[in-house]
Amino acid sequence: MHSSERLKGIDVFVTAVDAGSFTAAAERLNLTNSAVGKSVARLEARLGVRLFERSTRRLGLTDAGQAFYRTCQKVLVELEEAEHVLKAEDLVPAGKLRIDLPATYGRMHVMPALFDFLKAHPAVQPQVSFTDRFIDLVEDGIDVAVRLGGAEAWPAPIGHRFLGRERRIFCCAPSYLARVGAIPDELEALHHVDAVLYRRPDGTPSPWLVQRGDAPVEHFHPQARLEIGSAESWVQAVCQGFGVGQLSTWLVADLLAKGELVRVLPSHAIDGLPLYLLWQRSRQLLPKVDAVLNHLTDRLRARNAE
């Protein structure tokens, strides 16, 4: 059960911090200086900590005050957004929208879908970031994220939709085949090819995923001809004939269609990472969030099914 006491004084405290003094806060809130001071004092007494470092020259926050201020800001923003949700029936998607995407997949596949969304909803103001690392949507203030890989069970504040799995296939350039000859469609052939591997951010090469019949998926670590830490350059190295790579179909579909790459070991294609759409549940009913979730779900599921 939530006590209403926890909300008392928060607006006065945040206004005092934003205004820089109790006097300025009192003017903004149409209160007396004494009322502002007493409200903050009651809040400090209830929390059992000092929030402000008071001096004759300035009003500064303690470390505890800084932490509490950040939390209170988030609470007040969410309360404001909750009010917008209640009034949202006649609202069009509008306002700032923070979106985080995996670097290469985001540039290749999410941004084209997002551009179409923005043309249809010009009042939305996106702030798009790209990262392949784990992020905390709540802590980092992200409204919507697309992720390749991740947990099967997400934290309670995070909504998620499974959009499918990538498909990993073995590829090489026609020039490589012309040089080394046909590659048998059997896993043992992987011991004898030149391997072009993706180098992960932690400095280790990403292994190939292989499966023998119904056995569990194995990690196969070939001797690398090249290790490259950029997905685009990694694909280009394979296109340039340096060897064989195990690549995701979303990364190389166009190159296969153009004949710049060819598939090898076709019977050993395998499922790779899952694709998820994530969002903060507390913001789901905001028109801008709901609209972009539906748009990206339709576009990315369709793309993943190709």
Residue, then its C-alpha position, 0 to 999 in steps of 0.5 A: m500500500h502506498s502512503s500519500e505522505r511520500l508525495k508531500g513536499i516533492d514538488v516544493f523540493v524540486t522547485a527549490v532546486d530548479a529555482g536555486s533558492f527558497t525565495a524564488a521557489a516561493e514566488r513560483l509556487n505562490l507560497t511564503n518563504s516560511a512555508v517552503g522552508k517548513s515543507v523542505a524541513r518536514l521532507e528531510a525529517r521524514l527521510g532522515v537525511r539532509l537534502f540541502e547544504r545551506s549557506t548565506r551565499r547559495l543553496g546546494l544539494t547534498d549527495a543524498g539530495q542529488a540522488f533524491y532530486r533525480t528520482c523526484q524528477k522522474v516521478l514528476v515526469e511520469l505523473e505528467e505523462a500519466e495525465h497525458v495518457l488520460k487525455a490521449e484519446d484525441l491526441v496525435p503522436a507528438g513530442k520527444l521520443r528516445i529510441d536506442l538501436p543496435a548499431t548495424y541492424g539499426r542503421m540497415h533495417v530500423m532507420p528506414a522503417l523509422f523514417d517512414f514513421l516520422k513522415a507520417h507523424p511529423a510532430v514526433q521528435p526522435q532522439v536516436s542512439f546506437t549501441d550494442r551493449f546492454i542498456d537499462l531503459v529506465e535508468d537511461g531514459i529510453d522510451v523504445a529500444v530494439r535488441l538482438g539477443g537478450a534475456e527470455a524474461w525481462p524486468a517487470p517495468i520493461g515491456h517486450r515483443f519477440l519479433g523472430r530470430e535471425r538466421r545465420i548462414f555460411c557465405c563466401a565470395p565467388s572469387y574465393l570458390a574459384r581459388v579453393g574449389a567447391i566446399p563440401d556440404e559437411l561440417e568437417a569442411l569448416h576445419h579447412v576453410d579460411a575463416v573470417l570472424y567478427r571480433r566482439p567488443d570484448g576483444t574475443p572472436s565470435p565463434w561459429l554456431v554449428q549443430r549435428g543432427d538433433a544435438p545441442v548447438e555447439h560453439f566452433h572456434p576456427q583458426a581465423r584468417l581475419e578478425i574484424g570488429s566492424a560488422e560492415s567491414w567484416v562483410q566486406a572482407v568476405c566479399q573481397g574473397f578472404g574466406v568464409g564467414q557465418l553471417s546473418t541473413w539480414l546482413v547479407a540478403d542484398l549481397l546474395a541477391k546481387g551475386e557478390l556472395v554465395r552460400v556454402l554448407p547450405s544444410h548447416a544454416i542455423d538460428g541465431l539471436p532473437l530480435y526484441l522490441l522493448w519499451q517502458r511499460s509506464r509510457q506504453l499508452l502515450p500516443k507517440v510510444d504506442a504508435v512507434l511500437n505498432h509501426l516497428t512491430d509490423r515492419l520488423r516482423a515482416r522484414n524478419a520473415e523474408 
